[in-house]
């Protein structure tokens, strides 16, 4: 009999909070993309934040030119790591004066 593998991956609540925070940032903070300050999607913010969590960014060449930031997949994160990401997002939002929605 195989013993099921126990994983301590992120919770549904952590995932929901992360997306609520990213949505708030996406609707309020402009970021330089292609040399222009603009609002970007929550998905784009997730890539920026996950790369920031690692204290470095991996950059790949795009197929048709340009560059792509490679972040980490959040679905593989452990609870503690997800908590760190949420803290990073909240600190960034506070620095940018983001008004948080009711979470």
Z-matrix of the N, CA and C atoms (Angstrom, degrees):
N
C 1 1.445
C 2 1.522 1 109.07
N 3 1.314 2 115.33 1 127.15
C 4 1.459 3 120.32 2 -178.80
C 5 1.529 4 109.16 3 -84.73
N 6 1.324 5 116.33 4 132.42
C 7 1.465 6 121.60 5 178.11
C 8 1.529 7 107.81 6 -81.70
N 9 1.335 8 116.50 7 128.24
C 10 1.469 9 118.28 8 -179.73
C 11 1.527 10 110.89 9 -62.67
N 12 1.325 11 115.16 10 142.65
C 13 1.458 12 121.24 11 179.29
C 14 1.528 13 108.96 12 -75.31
N 15 1.298 14 115.86 13 131.18
C 16 1.458 15 120.87 14 178.67
C 17 1.523 16 107.92 15 -94.52
N 18 1.302 17 115.69 16 125.86
C 19 1.454 18 119.48 17 177.59
C 20 1.508 19 108.99 18 -117.86
N 21 1.282 20 114.83 19 146.85
C 22 1.452 21 122.03 20 -179.65
C 23 1.529 22 107.90 21 -111.21
N 24 1.336 23 116.32 22 47.90
C 25 1.456 24 119.73 23 -176.34
C 26 1.522 25 111.02 24 -78.67
N 27 1.320 26 114.11 25 167.96
C 28 1.462 27 122.11 26 -176.98
C 29 1.516 28 111.45 27 -48.67
N 30 1.308 29 115.49 28 154.68
C 31 1.460 30 120.23 29 179.28
C 32 1.522 31 109.96 30 -93.48
N 33 1.303 32 115.43 31 163.63
C 34 1.463 33 121.08 32 175.54
C 35 1.524 34 110.14 33 -61.28
N 36 1.329 35 116.01 34 -38.03
C 37 1.469 36 120.51 35 179.28
C 38 1.526 37 110.84 36 -64.61
N 39 1.326 38 117.27 37 -41.87
C 40 1.461 39 120.44 38 177.60
C 41 1.522 40 110.45 39 -62.58
N 42 1.319 41 116.84 40 -43.25
C 43 1.454 42 120.87 41 179.83
C 44 1.526 43 110.83 42 -62.08
N 45 1.327 44 116.78 43 -44.35
C 46 1.470 45 120.87 44 179.39
C 47 1.521 46 111.22 45 -62.48
N 48 1.337 47 116.26 46 -42.76
C 49 1.463 48 120.28 47 179.15
C 50 1.521 49 110.55 48 -64.06
N 51 1.334 50 117.18 49 -43.68
C 52 1.453 51 120.55 50 179.64
C 53 1.522 52 110.32 51 -56.30
N 54 1.344 53 117.27 52 -47.33
C 55 1.460 54 120.13 53 -177.80
C 56 1.520 55 112.27 54 -68.38
N 57 1.332 56 117.84 55 -35.17
C 58 1.467 57 120.40 56 175.86
C 59 1.527 58 110.10 57 -62.19
N 60 1.337 59 116.73 58 -45.00
C 61 1.457 60 121.16 59 179.14
C 62 1.528 61 111.36 60 -64.07
N 63 1.327 62 116.56 61 -44.58
C 64 1.465 63 120.32 62 179.78
C 65 1.524 64 111.56 63 -63.83
N 66 1.325 65 117.42 64 -37.11
C 67 1.470 66 120.54 65 177.03
C 68 1.519 67 111.01 66 -64.24
N 69 1.335 68 117.01 67 -41.20
C 70 1.465 69 120.14 68 178.39
C 71 1.526 70 110.87 69 -63.03
N 72 1.316 71 116.73 70 -45.13
C 73 1.461 72 120.10 71 178.84
C 74 1.529 73 110.12 72 -63.31
N 75 1.321 74 116.80 73 -44.10
C 76 1.468 75 120.60 74 -177.72
C 77 1.527 76 112.48 75 -61.20
N 78 1.308 77 116.91 76 -31.17
C 79 1.470 78 119.16 77 -178.21
C 80 1.528 79 112.92 78 -87.38
N 81 1.346 80 117.56 79 -8.90
C 82 1.459 81 119.44 80 -174.10
C 83 1.524 82 116.30 81 -125.23
N 84 1.324 83 117.93 82 -20.92
C 85 1.470 84 120.61 83 -173.28
C 86 1.527 85 109.79 84 -113.36
N 87 1.334 86 115.02 85 124.15
C 88 1.463 87 119.96 86 173.39
C 89 1.525 88 108.14 87 -87.47
N 90 1.334 89 115.07 88 146.00
C 91 1.463 90 121.07 89 -178.08
C 92 1.518 91 108.55 90 -136.05
N 93 1.338 92 117.24 91 144.63
C 94 1.465 93 118.28 92 179.98
C 95 1.535 94 112.34 93 -70.82
N 96 1.312 95 115.17 94 119.86
C 97 1.462 96 122.28 95 176.38
C 98 1.523 97 106.58 96 -133.09
N 99 1.302 98 116.47 97 127.07
C 100 1.466 99 122.04 98 -177.15
C 101 1.526 100 111.45 99 52.58
N 102 1.335 101 116.05 100 37.48
C 103 1.451 102 121.31 101 175.89
C 104 1.516 103 115.31 102 79.28
N 105 1.336 104 117.41 103 8.23
C 106 1.464 105 120.84 104 -177.67
C 107 1.524 106 110.17 105 -130.13
N 108 1.334 107 116.82 106 130.85
C 109 1.463 108 121.03 107 175.11
C 110 1.524 109 108.51 108 -69.08
N 111 1.320 110 116.82 109 127.14
C 112 1.459 111 120.32 110 -177.98
C 113 1.515 112 110.81 111 -157.50
N 114 1.328 113 115.06 112 160.38
C 115 1.462 114 119.74 113 172.02
C 116 1.522 115 107.41 114 -75.01
N 117 1.325 116 115.80 115 138.99
C 118 1.464 117 119.63 116 178.27
C 119 1.528 118 109.25 117 -123.86
N 120 1.295 119 116.97 118 167.25
C 121 1.464 120 122.09 119 -173.18
C 122 1.531 121 112.17 120 -73.20
N 123 1.323 122 116.29 121 158.67
C 124 1.467 123 119.42 122 172.91
C 125 1.533 124 112.27 123 -56.37
N 126 1.330 125 117.69 124 -36.24
C 127 1.473 126 120.74 125 177.47
C 128 1.526 127 110.91 126 -62.23
N 129 1.341 128 116.34 127 -42.81
C 130 1.462 129 119.64 128 177.62
C 131 1.525 130 110.52 129 -61.98
N 132 1.333 131 116.12 130 -42.51
C 133 1.468 132 119.65 131 178.31
C 134 1.526 133 111.13 132 -63.14
N 135 1.319 134 116.98 133 -36.42
C 136 1.470 135 119.53 134 178.53
C 137 1.527 136 110.06 135 -60.95
N 138 1.322 137 117.39 136 -42.17
C 139 1.461 138 120.80 137 178.63
C 140 1.530 139 110.82 138 -63.60
N 141 1.329 140 116.76 139 -42.56
C 142 1.460 141 120.58 140 179.78
C 143 1.523 142 110.28 141 -64.38
N 144 1.327 143 116.80 142 -44.86
C 145 1.462 144 120.81 143 -176.96
C 146 1.532 145 112.21 144 -69.73
N 147 1.324 146 117.97 145 -41.34
C 148 1.467 147 118.57 146 179.70
C 149 1.525 148 111.23 147 -66.89
N 150 1.336 149 116.67 148 -35.45
C 151 1.462 150 119.68 149 175.66
C 152 1.526 151 109.60 150 -66.47
N 153 1.332 152 117.16 151 -38.17
C 154 1.461 153 121.32 152 179.00
C 155 1.516 154 112.95 153 -67.46
N 156 1.320 155 116.14 154 -31.38
C 157 1.462 156 120.41 155 178.60
C 158 1.523 157 110.75 156 -60.51
N 159 1.290 158 116.88 157 -35.99
C 160 1.463 159 122.50 158 -179.29
C 161 1.516 160 112.51 159 -81.10
N 162 1.331 161 117.22 160 -1.49
C 163 1.464 162 122.96 161 -179.60
C 164 1.528 163 112.42 162 64.31
N 165 1.293 164 115.87 163 15.63
C 166 1.454 165 119.91 164 174.13
C 167 1.522 166 108.89 165 -155.85
N 168 1.287 167 115.20 166 165.06
C 169 1.449 168 119.92 167 177.86
C 170 1.520 169 108.82 168 -124.92
N 171 1.289 170 114.49 169 134.25
C 172 1.460 171 119.84 170 172.57
C 173 1.507 172 106.23 171 -97.44
N 174 1.316 173 116.50 172 131.57
C 175 1.457 174 121.37 173 -176.81
C 176 1.523 175 108.56 174 -124.09
N 177 1.323 176 114.36 175 131.59
C 178 1.466 177 120.00 176 177.80
C 179 1.528 178 109.20 177 -117.46
N 180 1.302 179 115.57 178 153.87
C 181 1.458 180 120.04 179 174.57
C 182 1.523 181 109.07 180 -71.91
N 183 1.320 182 116.15 181 138.57
C 184 1.460 183 120.68 182 175.86
C 185 1.520 184 110.96 183 -76.23
N 186 1.298 185 117.16 184 157.11
C 187 1.470 186 122.02 185 -178.42
C 188 1.524 187 111.59 186 -61.59
N 189 1.334 188 115.61 187 -41.09
C 190 1.472 189 120.56 188 -178.21
C 191 1.527 190 111.17 189 -106.07
N 192 1.326 191 117.52 190 27.14
C 193 1.457 192 122.00 191 -177.51
C 194 1.515 193 110.40 192 101.68
N 195 1.298 194 116.02 193 179.43
C 196 1.455 195 120.43 194 -178.79
C 197 1.518 196 110.92 195 72.33
N 198 1.339 197 115.02 196 -167.47
C 199 1.453 198 120.95 197 -177.13
C 200 1.516 199 110.73 198 -135.41
N 201 1.319 200 115.80 199 156.92
C 202 1.457 201 123.07 200 178.15
C 203 1.519 202 107.27 201 -128.41
N 204 1.344 203 116.63 202 128.26
C 205 1.458 204 120.43 203 174.58
C 206 1.519 205 107.66 204 -82.65
N 207 1.304 206 115.93 205 129.28
C 208 1.449 207 120.93 206 178.94
C 209 1.525 208 109.06 207 -99.53
N 210 1.304 209 116.48 208 116.41
C 211 1.461 210 120.98 209 178.68
C 212 1.512 211 110.35 210 -101.18
N 213 1.294 212 114.85 211 -166.45
C 214 1.461 213 120.85 212 178.95
C 215 1.520 214 107.85 213 -107.38
N 216 1.318 215 116.43 214 144.90
C 217 1.456 216 120.34 215 176.79
C 218 1.513 217 109.76 216 -73.13
N 219 1.330 218 116.36 217 128.27
C 220 1.458 219 119.53 218 -178.08
C 221 1.523 220 112.05 219 -77.05
N 222 1.326 221 118.19 220 -22.06
C 223 1.472 222 118.84 221 -178.35
C 224 1.530 223 112.15 222 -68.70
N 225 1.322 224 117.10 223 -14.59
C 226 1.458 225 120.55 224 177.91
C 227 1.528 226 112.17 225 -97.93
N 228 1.325 227 117.59 226 -2.63
C 229 1.459 228 120.44 227 -176.77
C 230 1.519 229 112.24 228 -72.51
N 231 1.313 230 114.97 229 145.74
C 232 1.458 231 121.74 230 172.68
C 233 1.527 232 108.08 231 -79.34
N 234 1.327 233 116.25 232 163.68
C 235 1.468 234 121.03 233 -178.29
C 236 1.524 235 111.86 234 -55.38
N 237 1.317 236 117.53 235 -45.75
C 238 1.467 237 121.18 236 -177.54
C 239 1.526 238 111.22 237 -63.46
N 240 1.325 239 115.97 238 -41.25
C 241 1.458 240 119.93 239 179.92
C 242 1.523 241 110.80 240 -67.89
N 243 1.336 242 116.74 241 -38.84
C 244 1.458 243 120.68 242 177.47
C 245 1.529 244 110.12 243 -64.55
N 246 1.329 245 116.81 244 -37.96
C 247 1.463 246 120.91 245 176.85
C 248 1.535 247 110.14 246 -61.62
N 249 1.330 248 117.08 247 -40.47
C 250 1.467 249 121.13 248 176.64
C 251 1.519 250 111.16 249 -62.35
N 252 1.340 251 116.81 250 -42.08
C 253 1.460 252 120.89 251 179.14
C 254 1.521 253 110.29 252 -63.39
N 255 1.313 254 117.40 253 -44.03
C 256 1.468 255 121.17 254 179.26
C 257 1.528 256 109.91 255 -61.84
N 258 1.339 257 117.72 256 -41.85
C 259 1.466 258 120.87 257 177.20
C 260 1.529 259 111.12 258 -62.09
N 261 1.328 260 116.86 259 -41.19
C 262 1.463 261 121.16 260 178.18
C 263 1.527 262 110.18 261 -62.10
N 264 1.321 263 117.42 262 -45.97
C 265 1.469 264 121.74 263 179.96
C 266 1.529 265 110.04 264 -61.76
N 267 1.336 266 117.02 265 -44.78
C 268 1.458 267 120.42 266 -179.86
C 269 1.527 268 111.63 267 -64.44
N 270 1.320 269 117.77 268 -41.05
C 271 1.468 270 121.16 269 178.83
C 272 1.524 271 110.52 270 -64.93
N 273 1.321 272 117.07 271 -42.92
C 274 1.461 273 121.37 272 178.44
C 275 1.527 274 109.51 273 -62.05
N 276 1.330 275 116.40 274 -46.58
C 277 1.462 276 120.35 275 179.90
C 278 1.517 277 112.02 276 -61.55
N 279 1.327 278 117.14 277 -41.07
C 280 1.467 279 120.73 278 178.39
C 281 1.532 280 110.29 279 -63.05
N 282 1.326 281 116.02 280 -41.33
C 283 1.468 282 120.55 281 178.47
C 284 1.530 283 111.49 282 -62.07
N 285 1.323 284 116.43 283 -32.39
C 286 1.467 285 121.98 284 -179.27
C 287 1.522 286 112.68 285 -95.36
N 288 1.332 287 117.30 286 10.48
C 289 1.474 288 123.66 287 178.30
C 290 1.534 289 113.15 288 60.01
N 291 1.306 290 116.69 289 37.31
C 292 1.457 291 120.79 290 178.06
C 293 1.536 292 108.69 291 -70.78
N 294 1.315 293 115.01 292 134.79
C 295 1.473 294 121.11 293 174.26
C 296 1.521 295 105.88 294 -92.84
N 297 1.323 296 116.14 295 114.71
C 298 1.459 297 120.75 296 -175.83
C 299 1.519 298 110.24 297 -76.56
N 300 1.309 299 116.01 298 138.16
C 301 1.461 300 121.20 299 174.75
C 302 1.516 301 109.00 300 -74.39
N 303 1.293 302 116.11 301 170.99
C 304 1.460 303 120.49 302 179.30
C 305 1.518 304 108.08 303 -71.27
N 306 1.321 305 116.97 304 114.40
C 307 1.464 306 120.94 305 -176.05
C 308 1.497 307 108.85 306 -104.51
